[in-house]
Amino acid sequence: NFNQFGKLFVVPTDGQVYAQPLYVFNLTIPGKGVHNVVYIATEHDTVYACDADNGVVLWQVSLLKAGETPSDNRGCSQITPEIGITATPVIDRNAGLNGTIYVAPMSKDSSGNYFQRLHALDLVTGAEQSGSPVDVSASYPGSGAQ
């Protein structure tokens, strides 16, 4: 109803949000009932699942491994001070037991090594699905400079 369109609530997060929030309706969460859920991913490499009707956080999970932090801004003045999850995640309600949200955060370790991993999280619990995460890597011929 366009007469009721507008902000419903604010969910405090641990980082900036550039990825589009994603919505799943009528998700059964054991012990918590049936919820409409909005998933929020931050530049601090955290994913939140919130009740889409009232903003209550149902779960949140950090995708940082021990000893890692979100990437620095890598000279990008538009996304600063850190780069974590910038791309919008993808949801597949038919993958896994309860459906899966796929997320690709960026991080770095204290030695300056950068990482990107593809995580597959259970929609209901936020737990990693079997085989998740997977390192994202690439190679190219030459130095890459033109």
C-alpha positions, 0 to 999 in steps of 0.5 A: 500500500503506497499510503503506508510506504516508509521507514519501519525501523533502524537496525544498528550494524557494525559497519557500513551497508553497501550491499542491498538487503535481501528479503525472505517471507514466511521463514520457519525458525525453530523455537522462534516461529515464522518470520519475514526476514531481511538479511543485511551484509556489512563492510565489517564482514558481518551478516545479520538476519532481522525480522522484517516486520519489527527489526529484531535481530534473529542472528548475526555472524561475523565471517572474519577468520581468527587474526583477520580484519576487513580489508583496508579501503585499498585506495578507494575513497568511495568505500572507506575506512574498510571493505568487507561485503560490498556485493549483494548476497544471493539467496537460494531457498532450495539449497541446503536444509533451510535455504542458503545465502551466499556471501563474498567478504574481503579480509586481510591478515596482519601480514598484509595478505588479502582474502576473498571467500565465498560463504554459504550460510543457512538462512535459519541459523547463519551456520556455514553450510557443508564445504563452506567457505571456499577461497576465491582465487585467480591467476593471470598471465604477465604483470597485469600492467598495460 
